Amino acid sequence: MRNAHSPTLESVKMVEKTIKKYSQEYGKYQLWKRLPKKMMYQTFQEIIKYLEESGKIYIDKRDGIVMWTYDPETVRRLVSEGLVVR
């Protein structure tokens, strides 16, 4: 049986896009209110948990602000310029 709060790929992409747009401006609840489509808060929480665990976002522990951290283009550029990753 499917979890009632299991997000779809479309939902994950919508949350990612919203976080990118408002990165470093709002906390989780404010971001949830700015989603273009309604979503259960529990589903939103599951997506946030996934994005944080996968390193795509960082949530500031002091003020709860959500920051988008995933930037593969910059990483590719730095590697091509000789960045040594250990």
C-alpha positions as CSV (number, residue, x, y, z in Angstrom):
1,M,0.0,0.0,0.0
2,R,1.3,3.4,-0.9
3,N,2.2,5.9,1.8
4,A,-0.4,8.7,2.0
5,H,2.3,11.3,2.0
6,S,4.6,9.8,-0.7
7,P,5.5,12.5,-3.1
8,T,5.4,12.3,-6.9
9,L,8.2,13.3,-9.1
10,E,6.1,16.3,-10.3
11,S,5.7,17.4,-6.6
12,V,9.4,17.1,-5.9
13,K,10.2,19.2,-9.0
14,M,7.7,21.8,-8.0
15,V,9.2,22.1,-4.5
16,E,12.7,22.3,-5.9
17,K,11.7,25.1,-8.3
18,T,10.1,27.0,-5.5
19,I,13.1,26.6,-3.2
20,K,15.4,27.8,-6.0
21,K,13.3,30.8,-6.6
22,Y,13.1,31.8,-2.9
23,S,16.4,30.5,-1.7
24,Q,17.7,32.2,1.4
25,E,14.4,34.2,1.8
26,Y,12.0,31.9,3.7
27,G,11.6,29.0,6.1
28,K,9.8,25.8,5.3
29,Y,6.2,26.9,6.2
30,Q,6.5,30.1,4.1
31,L,7.9,28.1,1.2
32,W,5.0,25.7,1.4
33,K,2.5,28.6,1.3
34,R,4.2,29.8,-1.9
35,L,3.9,26.6,-3.8
36,P,2.0,27.1,-7.1
37,K,-0.3,24.1,-6.3
38,K,-1.7,22.9,-3.0
39,M,0.1,20.0,-1.3
40,M,-0.3,18.3,2.1
41,Y,2.2,19.7,4.5
42,Q,3.3,16.2,5.5
43,T,4.1,15.5,1.8
44,F,6.1,18.7,1.6
45,Q,8.0,17.7,4.8
46,E,8.9,14.4,3.1
47,I,10.3,16.2,0.1
48,I,12.2,18.7,2.3
49,K,13.7,15.7,4.3
50,Y,14.8,14.1,1.0
51,L,16.3,17.3,-0.4
52,E,18.2,17.9,2.8
53,E,19.5,14.3,3.0
54,S,20.6,14.4,-0.6
55,G,22.5,17.7,-0.1
56,K,20.4,19.8,-2.4
57,I,19.2,22.1,0.4
58,Y,20.5,23.4,3.7
59,I,18.3,24.6,6.5
60,D,19.9,27.2,8.7
61,K,19.5,26.0,12.3
62,R,19.3,29.5,13.8
63,D,16.5,31.0,11.7
64,G,15.1,28.1,9.7
65,I,15.8,29.7,6.4
66,V,16.0,27.2,3.5
67,M,18.9,27.6,1.0
68,W,19.4,25.8,-2.3
69,T,22.9,24.3,-2.4
70,Y,22.9,22.0,-5.4
71,D,24.9,23.5,-8.2
72,P,26.3,20.9,-10.6
73,E,27.3,23.4,-13.3
74,T,29.7,25.3,-10.9
75,V,31.1,21.9,-9.8
76,R,31.7,20.9,-13.4
77,R,33.4,24.2,-14.2
78,L,35.6,24.0,-11.1
79,V,36.7,20.4,-12.0
80,S,37.4,21.4,-15.5
81,E,39.6,24.3,-14.2
82,G,41.6,21.8,-12.1
83,L,39.9,21.5,-8.8
84,V,41.2,18.5,-6.9
85,V,38.5,16.7,-5.0
86,R,39.6,14.3,-2.3
